[in-house]
Amino acid sequence: MPKTLKHIFFIFSIAGMFSSALWATNTVTVDPSPVQQTPVKEDTSYKDPKQFDDDFKERYSDSDYAYDSEATEKNWIARIIDWIETTVQDWFNLDTQEQASDVVKDIINIFYVLIVILVVFFIARALMDGEGRWVFGKQSNRRMINYEDVETDIHVTDFDQLIEESITKTDYRLAIRYQYLNMLKQLSAAEIIAFDPEKTNFDYTYEITDDAVREQFQYTSYLYDYVWYGEFDIDKSQYEQAKESFRVLLKNVAA
C-alpha cells in the first residue's frame, strides 16, 4: 500500500477512535432502580416579616443595578451573522429569524462538504504521478510529451543522435522514447498528422487516413506506452525488435 494511502487510513482510524471515545463519554447511563423519595417537612415556625426602609429604592438607583438596560452591543461577527440571517429570511420569505438561522447552518454544512470533496480531489491528484496516471494503473489517453521533455522544437531535434547516445548508455527505454518522437516528427513532416504536444495517441490515430499506416501507428504506440509509461526495462534484443516496427512504419510513410 502506498505511504500516502497508509497515512490517510491512519488519520481516519484515529478520527474513528476519537469519535467512539467521545460517544462513550457523552453516553448517559440510566439506573433502573426506583428513586427513594424523602418526605418534605412543613415548617410551622413563625417568621417576622422583613421591613424595608422607605428610601431603600434610592440606594439601588445607580447604573450598576440597572439590570433592565439594553444588552451589550454585538461585535462585528455577530452583526454579520444577523445580516446574513435577515437576508436569507427575506430571500426565502421565512417567518422567523430562527428558521433563517437553520437555513444558514445547512448552507455552511454544504460548504464543509464541498471542502471535503476538494481535499479528496487534491489527495487523488497527489496519488497520481507526473504523467497523470494513477499509481496503480495507466492512463491510455495521456499527453504524448511536454515541452520541457524536448530540448528544442521537435522539428529541429536530431533524434538520430539522441537515439545513438541512448544506445551507447544502454538506456534502451529512452531510445524507444526517442524512436517514438522521431516517428511523430516524420509523420508531421509528411503532413499525415499535425503535431501538437497536447494531443494524445488517439488524436493522432484519427488523423491518419491510410489504414496500413494507422494500424502500424497503433502498434508502435502500444510498444511505446508499454515500455515508457509502463516503466519496463528492455534489453538490446527487445529494443531491436521494437525498432524494426518503427522502421517499417517510416518506410511505408516514405514510399
C-alpha positions in Angstrom: 0.0 0.0 0.0 1.4 3.5 -0.9 2.6 5.6 2.0 0.0 8.3 1.3 -2.8 5.8 1.5 -1.4 4.4 4.8 -1.4 8.0 6.2 -5.0 8.6 5.1 -6.1 5.3 6.6 -4.3 6.1 9.8 -5.9 9.5 10.0 -9.4 8.1 9.5 -8.7 5.4 12.1 -7.7 7.9 14.7 -10.8 10.0 13.9 -13.0 6.9 14.3 -11.5 6.0 17.6 -11.8 9.6 18.8 -15.5 9.7 17.8 -16.2 6.4 19.6 -14.5 7.7 22.7 -16.4 10.9 22.5 -19.7 9.0 22.1 -18.9 6.8 25.0 -18.1 9.8 27.2 -21.3 11.5 26.3 -23.5 8.4 26.8 -25.7 8.7 29.9 -26.3 5.5 31.9 -29.8 5.3 33.4 -30.1 3.5 36.7 -33.3 1.3 36.5 -33.7 1.2 40.3 -36.5 3.3 41.8 -35.6 6.6 43.3 -36.1 6.9 47.1 -38.1 10.0 47.9 -37.7 11.8 51.2 -40.8 13.4 52.6 -40.7 17.2 52.9 -41.3 18.5 56.4 -43.5 21.5 56.8 -42.0 24.5 58.6 -44.7 25.7 61.0 -42.5 28.2 62.9 -43.4 31.9 62.8 -41.1 34.3 60.9 -41.3 38.1 61.5 -41.6 39.7 58.0 -38.7 41.8 57.0 -39.3 45.5 56.8 -37.5 47.8 54.3 -36.6 51.4 54.8 -38.6 54.0 53.0 -35.6 55.1 50.9 -34.2 51.7 50.0 -35.0 52.2 46.3 -32.7 55.3 46.2 -29.8 53.2 47.4 -30.2 50.9 44.3 -30.8 53.5 41.7 -27.1 53.5 40.5 -26.3 52.3 37.0 -24.7 49.2 38.4 -28.1 48.0 39.4 -29.8 48.8 36.1 -30.4 45.1 35.0 -33.1 46.0 32.5 -30.7 48.1 30.3 -30.1 47.1 26.7 -27.7 44.2 26.1 -24.1 44.8 25.3 -23.5 45.9 21.7 -22.8 42.9 19.4 -19.4 42.5 17.8 -18.9 42.7 14.1 -19.1 38.9 13.6 -22.5 38.8 15.3 -23.7 41.7 13.2 -22.6 40.0 10.0 -24.4 36.8 11.1 -27.5 38.7 11.9 -27.3 40.4 8.5 -26.9 37.1 6.7 -29.8 35.6 8.6 -32.0 38.6 7.9 -31.1 38.5 4.2 -31.9 34.7 4.0 -35.1 35.3 5.8 -36.1 37.9 3.2 -35.0 35.8 0.2 -36.9 32.7 1.3 -39.9 34.5 2.9 -39.3 32.8 6.2 -41.4 33.6 9.2 -38.7 33.9 11.9 -35.0 34.5 12.1 -34.6 31.2 13.8 -35.7 29.5 10.6 -33.2 31.6 8.6 -30.5 30.5 11.1 -31.3 26.9 10.3 -31.0 27.5 6.6 -27.7 29.3 7.1 -26.4 26.3 9.1 -27.4 24.0 6.3 -25.6 26.2 3.8 -22.5 26.1 6.0 -22.7 22.3 6.2 -22.9 22.1 2.4 -19.8 24.4 2.2 -17.9 22.0 4.5 -18.9 19.1 2.3 -17.5 20.9 -0.7 -14.3 21.5 1.2 -14.0 17.8 2.0 -14.6 17.0 -1.7 -11.8 19.4 -2.7 -9.5 17.8 -0.1 -10.3 14.3 -1.5 -9.7 15.6 -5.0 -6.2 17.0 -4.2 -5.4 13.8 -2.4 -6.3 11.9 -5.5 -4.1 14.3 -7.5 -1.3 13.6 -5.1 -1.7 9.9 -5.7 -1.1 10.4 -9.4 2.3 10.6 -11.0 3.7 13.3 -13.3 2.2 11.6 -16.3 -1.3 12.0 -15.0 -1.6 8.3 -14.2 -2.8 6.5 -11.1 -0.1 4.8 -9.2 -1.9 1.5 -9.6 -2.7 1.8 -13.3 -2.1 3.6 -16.6 -4.0 6.2 -18.4 -4.2 5.5 -22.1 -5.4 8.9 -23.1 -2.3 10.7 -21.8 -0.4 13.5 -23.4 2.4 12.3 -25.6 5.1 14.8 -24.4 5.5 18.0 -22.7 7.5 20.9 -24.0 10.1 20.6 -21.2 10.7 16.9 -22.2 12.3 18.0 -25.5 15.4 20.1 -25.5 14.4 22.0 -28.6 11.5 22.0 -31.0 10.6 18.5 -32.2 11.0 19.5 -35.9 14.7 20.6 -35.4 15.7 18.0 -32.9 18.3 15.5 -34.1 16.6 12.3 -32.8 19.1 10.0 -34.6 21.9 11.4 -32.4 19.8 11.1 -29.2 18.9 7.5 -30.1 22.6 6.7 -30.6 23.6 8.3 -27.3 20.9 6.3 -25.5 22.0 3.1 -27.1 25.6 3.8 -26.1 24.4 4.2 -22.5 22.4 1.0 -22.9 19.3 3.1 -22.0 17.0 1.2 -24.4 13.9 2.5 -22.8 14.9 6.1 -23.5 15.9 5.1 -27.0 12.3 3.8 -27.6 11.0 7.2 -26.5 13.2 9.0 -29.0 12.1 6.5 -31.7 8.5 7.4 -31.0 9.2 11.1 -31.0 11.1 10.8 -34.2 8.2 8.9 -35.7 5.9 11.8 -34.8 8.3 14.2 -36.4 8.4 12.2 -39.7 4.6 11.8 -39.8 4.2 15.5 -39.2 6.7 16.4 -41.9 4.8 14.2 -44.3 1.6 16.0 -43.3 0.0 12.8 -42.2 -0.6 14.3 -38.7 -0.5 17.8 -37.3 1.9 17.6 -34.3 0.8 19.2 -31.1 2.3 18.4 -27.6 -1.2 18.4 -26.2 -2.5 15.7 -28.5 -2.8 12.1 -27.5 -2.1 8.9 -29.4 -5.9 8.6 -30.1 -5.9 12.1 -31.6 -3.1 11.1 -34.0 -4.8 7.8 -34.8 -7.9 9.7 -36.0 -5.8 12.0 -38.2 -4.2 9.1 -40.1 -6.3 8.3 -43.2 -4.2 5.4 -44.6 -5.4 2.1 -43.0 -2.0 0.4 -43.1 -0.1 3.3 -41.6 -2.9 3.7 -38.9 -2.6 0.1 -37.9 1.2 0.3 -37.7 0.9 3.5 -35.7 -1.4 1.9 -33.2 1.1 -1.0 -32.7 4.1 1.3 -32.3 2.0 3.5 -29.9 1.3 0.3 -27.9 5.0 -0.5 -27.7 5.8 3.0 -26.6 3.2 3.0 -23.9 4.2 -0.4 -22.7 7.9 0.4 -22.5 7.9 4.1 -21.5 4.8 4.7 -19.5 4.8 1.1 -18.1 8.4 1.7 -17.0 9.5 -1.6 -18.2 13.2 -2.1 -18.8 14.1 -3.8 -22.0 17.4 -5.4 -23.2 19.1 -4.9 -26.6 17.3 -7.8 -28.3 13.9 -6.5 -27.3 14.9 -3.0 -28.4 15.9 -4.3 -31.8 12.5 -5.9 -32.3 10.7 -2.7 -31.3 13.0 -0.6 -33.5 12.0 -2.7 -36.5 8.4 -1.8 -36.1 9.3 1.9 -36.2 11.5 1.3 -39.2 8.7 -0.4 -41.1 6.2 2.4 -40.4 8.6 5.1 -41.5 9.4 3.1 -44.6 5.8 3.0 -45.6 5.4 6.7 -45.0 8.4 7.5 -47.2 7.1 5.2 -50.0 
